[in-house]
Amino acid sequence: MTEQDRPPLEPDDDIVEEREIETAEAELDAAPESLKRGAEVIKAQLRHLPNGPGVYRMFDGKGEVLYVGKARSLKKRVANYARGVGHNTRISRMIAETCSMEFVSTETETEALLLEANLIKRLRPRYNVLMRDDKSFPYILIAMDHAAPQIAKHRGARNRKGDYFGPFASAGAVGRTIDALERAFLLRSCADSYYERRTRPCLLHQIKRCSAPCTGEISIDDYGLLVDEARDFLTGKSDRVKRELNEAMASASKALDFERAAVYRDRIAALAAIQSSQGVNPRDVEEADVFAIHAEGGQTCIEAFFFRAYQNWGARAYFPKADRSMEPREVLGSFLAQFYDAEEAPRLVLLSEDVEDRALLSEALTIKTGRKVEVAVPMRGEKRELVVRAHDNAREALGRRLAETSTQTRLLAGVAEAFGLPSPPARIEVYDNSHIMGTAAVGGMIVAGPEGFSKNHYRKFNIRPEELSAGDDTAMMRQVLRRRFQRLQKESPKDENGKAPDNAPPWPDLVLIDGGQGQLTAARETLAELGLDAQVPLVGVAKGVDREAGRETFFMAGKTPFRLPPKDPVLYYLQRLRDEAHRFAIGFHRAKRSKEFVANPLDEIEGIGPSRKRALLAHFGTAKAVARAGLSDLEKAPGVSKTVAKAVYDHFHDGKG
């Protein structure tokens, strides 16, 4: 064999690793100073790290969390970051901004996965995939803490004894299902206090949506059978329930009891209505969540379908915040861990993409729920059809969102042109006040931007009446703006170049004030007092002479008041912003006014909590009677000490005890 015919020798692992280190060091030497500095910070952590699993957090110079991650081996994962090179742009930026790190060791990688998801949802780091909508799902509750169980909509912690069925994709879906279940099983939906006060059947019984156990129209034992039927239906035994109802209807007809047969007929029709309204129902999938992801145009949509008891209980589209460089499978994997941090997993989770930690996720959900949870990527059959349908919905939902974003972009460009802004505004804040002759005065701020209304950023302001005279709208606006921008100056101070910190609350690019020249002048003077008059563009929006839409006049500093063409899309957009601010402010005002109407003077007494208030009202009957009571009478009330009695008496008698 000649020298040329010999196969090349394989270098040993030590030589390969040494060459890789040399190459990495050479690349790092050529990297920007910030990347080198970040890599050095991370490298300094290596000597203290274990080889076991855990969670790590990366912080910037201001102590803000940049990223939360988990690792099977903390030492190996951090060593990878410490190289500083060979990463995509997102990771390189993250390393460059890292000034410190914190670590939590866990017993298993499964624990690390659960802890990571919890920290991401709580801390919302900039470089992680973030769920934009983490609102809890509604459930149907059959409460078992009463002799006659109640059916109700439930959201939040499961503190009440009973059976929970869900999740449903929306409150509307729950409401429609409960309405149909009332017709099918005649279960009560009233509160326990209402139930106890009834002396005759209510309207729901008259329209055949309740069997009225409250007044003995049905015995508690027979009502319990209806509850059992409803529970069977909601747990997937609908065929058996319908078969038994059909048999009962046939039996009643045979006995010529046509009135009872009609009741069974209506109940069977109600059940059919529930099943037909649930959309496409699977034949072989009793309980599953289906997730499909679609990415396009730099945005991502994850569609979630929920199947319980062989029925489709709705779907919801999510648009997680994720870096454009991330693969769909990465986004989906991180999303699922956060999603199930708050929700209970079904026995089966079906995915459109195979995520990296699928087996680990299955193990974590199994531990959390206390029963086997399978996470699968189906390739054929009905399960695959469900995933394909979810993916089609994800693609359509993202298409709609991209179209809306495109329209929104054009509208914001039109706003910039109309008001002479240097660029389309990324954040518009709109302010409005609401009150009746100065009472229950409140202010509201709504926020809009490229993605529409940003309801998480809406703010409410309780107007402090001691700072103004009743009904002074201008003074109210001054107070709201002063409080808003003083806080913004404190939380998000701008540097000499007018730039705020990256992680701080954002400043508005445009502020709209509901009002004319007077309100605009007051707003400008308020911002000038704070040294912000040149930094925040202000526009006043005044309604027409007859307060009709389409004749709004716009006021800006240094410009003659002007109007936009009546059919201009930008005008319609600005009207929507103003109307949303008005709706938000007046809704807050009404809620505050209603609360004041039912306010109890006992609430104002320091040291009087709910239990003592109940004791006083139970003893004297009304708050007015408590106010008139003498000190000795107050001391006789159960649960009221002499000290508390003195405090109550002094409150109503100006301390003249």
GUGU-294117 format. One record per residue (C-alpha): residue in one letter; y negated, z negated, x negated. Coordinates in steps of 0.02 Angstrom, whole numbers, padded with zeros to 5 digits, always signed. Each point is the difference from the previous one (the first is absolute). Example, Ala and Ser with C-alpha at 12.3 -4.5 7.8 and 13.67 -1.06 7.14 Angstrom:
2
A+00225-00390-00615/S-00172+00033-00069/
This chain:
657
M+00000+00000+00000/T-00168+00051-00072/E-00154-00108-00003/Q-00076+00105+00139/D+00151-00027+00114/R-00005-00188-00008/P-00072-00086+00156/P-00160-00097-00031/L+00020-00185-00031/E-00053-00117+00140/P-00131-00125-00060/D+00046-00181+00033/D-00093-00103+00133/D-00101-00102-00124/I-00073+00157-00079/V-00042+00073+00172/E-00084-00161+00057/E-00098-00011-00163/R-00061+00178+00021/E-00050-00033+00182/I-00099-00154-00054/E-00088+00097-00137/T-00043+00140+00122/A-00063-00124+00130/E-00108-00090-00129/A-00074+00165-00057/E-00040+00050+00179/L-00075-00171+00035/D-00112+00014-00154/A-00072+00157+00077/A-00021-00078+00172/P-00167-00066+00068/E-00053-00173-00054/S+00021-00073+00175/L+00182+00057+00007/K+00035-00074-00172/R-00082-00164+00050/G+00102-00010+00161/A+00162+00039-00093/E-00037-00138-00124/V-00029-00125+00142/I+00168+00046+00075/K+00089-00002-00168/A-00060-00178-00031/Q+00102-00058+00151/L+00166+00068-00065/R+00054-00142-00113/H+00000-00126+00142/L+00091+00104+00130/P+00182-00021+00055/N+00124+00141+00023/G+00032-00055+00180/P-00073+00064+00164/G-00171-00045+00066/V-00170+00056+00063/Y-00153+00039-00106/R-00184+00016+00045/M-00132+00095-00100/F-00182-00057+00010/D-00165+00080-00049/G-00145-00085-00089/K-00064-00079+00162/G+00166-00076+00047/E+00036+00129+00136/V+00183+00049+00019/L+00028+00180-00056/Y+00187+00015+00029/V+00151-00101+00056/G+00172+00056-00057/K+00179-00063-00013/A+00127+00027-00136/R+00184-00028-00035/S-00055-00049-00176/L-00180-00058-00019/K+00007+00022-00188/K+00057+00182+00008/R-00121+00049+00136/V-00151-00077-00088/A+00055+00077-00166/N-00010+00169+00084/Y-00181-00032+00050/A-00039-00069-00173/R+00033+00171-00077/G-00159+00059+00087/V+00051+00184-00005/G+00120+00114+00091/H-00065-00053+00172/N-00083+00099+00137/T-00186-00011+00030/R+00013-00140+00130/I+00103-00115-00113/S-00110+00039-00150/R-00155-00051+00098/M+00087-00158+00056/I+00049-00047-00178/A-00177+00035-00062/E-00074-00119+00129/T+00125-00141-00030/C-00076-00156-00078/S+00135-00128+00043/M+00171-00018+00080/E+00098-00131+00097/F+00188-00012+00025/V+00120-00083+00121/S+00185-00006-00047/T+00128+00010+00140/E+00186-00032+00011/T+00042+00176+00057/E-00080+00170+00011/T+00015-00014+00190/E-00114-00153-00002/A-00120+00097-00110/L-00005+00143+00127/L-00041-00117+00144/L-00133-00093-00100/E-00079+00163-00058/A-00016+00064+00180/N-00078-00164+00055/L-00128-00001-00142/I-00048+00182+00028/K-00037-00031+00184/R-00098-00158-00039/L-00097+00057-00154/R-00017+00188+00038/P-00010+00058-00182/R-00092+00161-00037/Y+00143+00092-00087/N+00140-00043+00123/V+00052+00096+00154/L-00085-00091+00144/M+00040-00002+00185/R-00162+00037+00093/D+00067-00064+00166/D+00098-00162-00013/K-00030-00059+00179/S+00152-00087+00071/F+00107+00088+00131/P+00011-00055+00182/Y+00165-00064+00071/I+00069-00038+00172/L+00039-00184+00021/I+00116-00076+00128/A-00055-00182-00016/M+00139-00128+00021/D-00109-00156+00002/H-00007-00005+00192/A+00127-00011+00140/A-00061+00171+00060/P-00021+00102-00161/Q-00157+00105-00017/I-00011+00178-00068/A-00154+00029-00107/K-00078+00101-00139/H+00000-00091-00168/R-00082+00030-00168/G-00002-00112-00152/A+00105-00151-00052/R+00156-00034+00104/N-00040-00180+00043/R+00057+00008+00181/K+00182-00026+00047/G+00077+00158+00069/D+00069+00174-00036/Y-00111+00127-00088/F+00027+00187+00022/G-00089+00129-00109/P-00094+00055-00094/F-00095+00118+00114/A-00119+00124-00079/S-00149-00050+00108/A-00060-00127+00127/G-00007+00140+00128/A+00185+00036-00023/V+00039-00185+00027/G-00109-00007+00156/R+00083+00152+00078/T+00174-00066-00039/I-00039-00172+00073/D-00068+00081+00159/A+00162+00098+00019/L+00107-00153-00040/E-00091-00098+00135/R+00045+00134+00126/A+00179+00009-00064/F+00041-00185-00019/L-00138-00087+00101/L-00042-00121-00140/R-00159-00103+00006/S-00139+00037-00126/C-00121-00137+00056/A-00049-00148-00110/D+00092-00165+00026/S-00159-00085+00065/Y-00022+00138+00132/Y+00184-00014+00046/E-00012-00187+00031/R-00150+00017+00117/R+00076+00129+00118/T+00033-00052+00181/R+00036+00176+00062/P+00056+00162-00084/C-00134+00099-00092/L-00042+00185+00013/L+00131+00049-00131/H+00136-00059+00118/Q-00077+00100+00143/I+00006+00161-00102/K+00179-00036-00055/R-00035-00041-00182/C+00049-00184+00002/S+00138-00097+00086/A-00117-00152+00023/P+00105-00144-00067/C-00161-00103+00006/T+00013-00021+00189/G+00188+00002+00017/E+00015+00180+00062/I+00144+00010-00123/S+00102-00145-00067/I-00014-00046-00185/D+00184+00044-00025/D-00020+00174+00076/Y-00161+00025-00100/G+00099-00044-00156/L+00119+00145+00039/L-00149+00119+00005/V-00056-00067-00170/D+00175+00031-00070/E-00003+00179+00066/A-00169+00032-00082/R+00062-00073-00164/D+00156+00110+00007/F-00107+00154+00031/L-00114-00038-00147/T+00147-00029-00116/G+00078+00170+00032/K+00116-00035+00147/S-00100+00109+00119/D+00149+00104+00059/R+00092-00156+00057/V-00155-00066+00090/K-00027+00166+00090/R+00184+00011+00047/E-00003-00174+00076/L-00159+00040+00097/N+00077+00160+00066/E+00153-00096+00057/A-00110-00131+00085/M-00101+00137+00087/A+00159+00084+00061/S+00069-00165+00063/A-00162-00039+00094/S+00000+00173+00080/K+00181-00020+00052/A-00044-00165+00083/L-00146+00089+00088/D-00124-00115-00091/F-00120+00143-00035/E-00146-00111-00043/R+00097-00080-00144/A+00066+00171-00051/A-00180+00064-00011/V-00042-00143-00118/Y+00143+00050-00116/R-00053+00183+00014/D-00178-00042-00056/R+00066-00103-00145/I+00112+00143-00058/A-00148+00119+00010/A-00106-00119-00105/L+00135-00007-00134/A+00009+00189-00003/A-00189+00007-00019/I+00008-00115-00152/Q+00132+00105-00086/S-00086+00165+00037/S-00169-00063-00063/Q+00070-00052-00169/G+00009+00182-00060/V+00151+00062-00095/N+00133-00136-00002/P+00143+00004-00127/R+00182+00002+00054/D+00078-00090-00147/V-00143-00098-00080/E-00017-00167+00086/E-00128-00082-00115/A-00097+00083-00141/D-00171+00029-00077/V-00032+00178-00060/F-00130+00040-00133/A-00053+00174-00056/I-00138+00043-00123/H-00104+00157-00018/A-00134+00030-00133/E-00132+00137+00004/G-00179+00025-00055/G+00000-00159-00104/Q+00044-00109+00151/T+00163-00076+00060/C+00069-00039+00173/I+00151-00109+00037/E+00068+00014+00176/A+00102-00147+00065/F+00119+00012+00150/F+00074-00156+00078/F+00167+00007+00090/R+00072-00150+00090/A+00140-00011+00130/Y+00029+00189-00019/Q-00180+00029+00056/N-00153+00066-00088/W-00129-00139+00007/G-00141+00103-00072/A-00070+00066-00163/R-00149-00036-00111/A-00082+00103-00137/Y-00060-00086-00160/F-00118+00071-00130/P+00025-00110-00154/K-00126-00003-00141/A+00085+00072-00155/D-00048+00093-00157/R+00020+00189+00013/S+00111+00002-00154/M+00136-00105+00082/E+00158+00082+00064/P+00039-00020+00187/R+00156-00102-00040/E-00106-00123-00100/V-00123-00020+00142/L+00138-00021+00129/G+00092-00131-00104/S-00156-00107-00023/F-00049+00021+00183/L+00170-00060+00064/A-00005-00161-00102/Q-00170-00043+00073/F+00048+00053+00176/Y+00150-00116+00007/D-00095-00144-00079/A-00062-00041+00176/E+00125+00090+00113/E+00183-00038+00031/A+00113+00144-00052/P+00132+00074+00117/R+00179+00027-00056/L-00038+00178-00054/V-00151+00077-00088/L+00000+00190-00017/L-00110+00088-00127/S-00053+00179-00033/E-00008-00030-00190/D+00114-00097-00115/V-00108-00139-00071/E+00030-00072-00173/D+00045-00177+00055/R+00098+00045+00157/A+00149-00112-00041/L-00116-00141-00051/L-00101+00019+00161/S+00160-00008+00103/E+00053-00159-00090/A-00172-00079+00023/L-00005+00038+00186/T+00177-00064+00021/I-00049-00166-00080/K-00160-00012+00101/T+00079+00037+00171/G+00164-00090-00032/R+00106+00151+00050/K+00051+00164-00078/V-00141+00129-00007/E+00044+00177-00055/V-00135+00113-00074/A+00059+00181+00002/V-00057+00180-00023/P+00106+00099+00127/M+00053+00176-00044/R+00078+00058+00164/G+00033-00044+00182/E-00109-00089+00127/K-00076-00117-00129/R-00061+00149-00100/E-00074+00075+00159/L-00099-00161+00028/V-00070+00007-00177/V-00046+00185+00019/R-00089-00038+00163/A-00096-00142-00082/H-00047+00116-00144/D-00064+00132+00121/N-00108-00133+00081/A-00064-00058-00170/R-00049+00179-00045/E-00090+00026+00166/A-00090-00169-00011/L-00060+00038-00176/G-00056+00173+00055/R-00105-00077+00137/R-00073-00127-00121/L-00044+00134-00129/A-00085+00102+00138/E-00098-00153+00056/T-00047-00039-00181/S-00062+00179-00023/T-00106-00013+00158/Q-00063-00171-00056/T-00048+00071-00169/R-00104+00137+00082/L-00085-00127+00114/L-00044-00114-00146/A-00070+00150-00095/G-00107+00036+00155/V-00060-00181+00004/A-00051+00013-00184/E-00097+00161+00038/A-00084-00072+00155/F-00062-00156-00090/G-00029+00074-00173/L+00135-00101-00089/P+00055+00055-00174/S+00183+00010+00054/P+00108-00028+00155/P+00007-00187+00037/A+00167-00085-00036/R-00049-00155+00098/I-00117-00007+00150/E-00046-00170+00074/V-00072-00008+00177/Y-00084-00158+00068/D-00035-00053+00179/N-00045-00163+00089/S+00050-00062+00173/H-00067-00144+00106/I-00067-00045+00173/M-00178-00069-00011/G+00045-00070-00170/T+00155-00094+00056/A+00170+00026-00084/A-00090+00111-00127/V+00114+00091-00122/G-00007+00142-00125/G+00133+00128-00041/M+00032+00115-00148/I+00121+00145+00007/V+00054+00108-00147/A+00047+00184-00007/G+00045+00121-00139/P+00109+00148-00048/E+00150-00073+00092/G-00093-00043+00160/F-00038-00175+00062/S+00050-00136-00123/K+00034-00143+00121/N+00061-00118-00136/H-00179-00002-00065/Y-00088-00036+00165/R-00101-00161-00002/K-00068-00118+00134/F-00157-00107-00017/N-00041-00152+00106/I-00189+00003+00011/R-00075-00169-00048/P-00125-00034+00141/E-00098-00131-00097/E-00065+00139-00115/L-00080+00107+00137/S-00077+00001+00173/A+00105+00046+00151/G+00025+00186+00026/D-00083+00053-00165/D+00107+00152-00043/T-00095+00037-00160/A+00025-00176-00067/M+00185+00010+00045/M+00018+00160-00101/R-00092-00080-00147/Q+00119-00147+00002/V+00157+00108+00008/L-00055+00114-00142/R-00059-00145-00108/R+00166-00090+00017/R+00101+00159-00028/F-00090+00060-00156/Q-00025-00172-00078/R+00188-00020+00005/L+00025+00176-00068/Q-00119-00037-00145/K+00101-00155-00040/E+00174+00078+00014/S-00040+00173-00068/P-00151-00007-00118/K-00060+00168-00064/D-00036+00030-00185/E-00157+00082-00071/N+00073+00171+00042/G+00024-00049+00182/K+00190-00007-00016/A+00102-00139+00079/P+00166-00065-00071/D+00153+00104+00047/N+00093-00140+00089/A-00152-00072+00090/P-00043+00033+00183/P-00078+00174+00016/W-00183+00030+00034/P-00051+00116+00144/D-00060+00175-00037/L-00093+00003+00166/V-00056-00135+00123/L-00034+00045+00183/I-00104-00120+00104/D+00006+00008+00190/G-00186+00008+00038/G-00162+00090-00035/Q-00145-00018-00120/G-00018-00187+00027/Q+00180-00039-00041/L-00004+00117-00150/T-00158-00084-00068/A+00080-00172+00019/A+00157+00060-00088/R-00099+00076-00144/E-00104-00159-00022/T+00159-00107+00000/L+00081+00106-00135/A-00163+00004-00099/E+00000-00191-00003/L+00172+00011-00081/G-00056+00135-00122/L+00111+00132+00082/D-00125+00110+00091/A+00027+00147-00119/Q+00189-00019-00013/V+00059+00011+00181/P-00044+00153+00107/L-00056-00060+00173/V-00009+00100+00162/G-00057-00063+00171/V+00081+00079+00153/A-00104-00013+00160/K+00062+00059+00170/G-00098+00127+00100/V-00134-00043+00128/D+00129-00012+00138/R+00130-00073-00119/E+00104+00158+00020/A+00118+00059-00136/G-00054+00156-00093/R-00185-00046-00009/E+00013-00129-00140/T-00144-00011-00123/F+00033-00042-00183/F-00120-00101-00106/M-00002-00002-00191/A-00125-00068-00125/G-00125+00133-00055/K+00056+00126+00131/T-00065+00052+00169/P+00119-00055+00139/F+00116+00144+00044/R+00142+00053+00114/L+00157+00100-00031/P+00046+00153+00105/P+00079-00055+00167/K+00171+00079-00035/D+00008-00041-00186/P+00172-00076-00045/V-00090-00118-00120/L-00101-00068+00147/Y+00160-00032+00099/Y+00073-00088-00151/L-00152-00113-00019/Q+00006-00039+00186/R+00182-00054-00020/L-00049-00115-00143/R-00140-00079+00102/D+00110-00018+00155/E+00138-00082-00102/A-00125-00125-00072/H-00063-00036+00175/R+00176-00022+00068/F+00047-00118-00142/A-00158-00106+00016/I+00004-00015+00189/G+00186-00042-00002/F-00035-00143-00121/H-00147-00056+00108/R+00105-00004+00158/A+00138-00098-00085/K-00127-00127-00065/R-00084-00014+00170/S+00166-00027+00088/K+00044-00135-00124/E-00167-00086+00031/F+00029+00006+00188/V+00161-00098-00016/A-00058-00113-00140/N+00037-00183+00028/P-00132-00126-00055/L+00140-00107-00071/D+00028+00136-00131/E-00167-00047-00079/I+00049-00180-00037/E+00059-00031-00176/G+00172-00081-00005/I+00055+00064+00172/G+00148+00116-00023/P+00108+00087+00131/S+00111-00152+00034/R-00145-00123+00027/K-00092+00129+00104/R+00153+00019+00112/A+00015-00190+00014/L-00182-00019+00052/L+00008+00142+00127/A+00165-00065+00071/H-00076-00174+00021/F-00172+00048+00069/G+00036+00171+00076/T-00152+00098-00064/A-00114+00005-00151/K-00146-00047+00112/A+00092-00159+00050/V+00030-00040-00184/A-00186+00021-00033/R-00043-00123+00140/A+00131-00130-00049/G-00051-00166-00073/L+00057-00060-00171/S+00124-00124+00074/D+00075+00137+00111/L+00020+00115-00149/E+00091-00135-00097/K+00129-00013+00140/A+00051+00184-00014/P+00175+00019-00077/G+00000+00055-00181/V-00186-00037-00023/S-00048-00135-00125/K-00160-00102+00006/T-00072+00105-00142/V+00034+00163+00090/A-00064-00070+00164/K-00163-00051-00087/A-00017+00175-00076/V+00023+00082+00171/Y-00122-00119+00085/D-00132+00023-00136/H+00016+00189+00012/F-00046+00001+00184/H-00129-00138-00011/D-00092+00051-00159/G+00073-00143-00100/K-00068-00135+00116/G+00163-00098+00009/
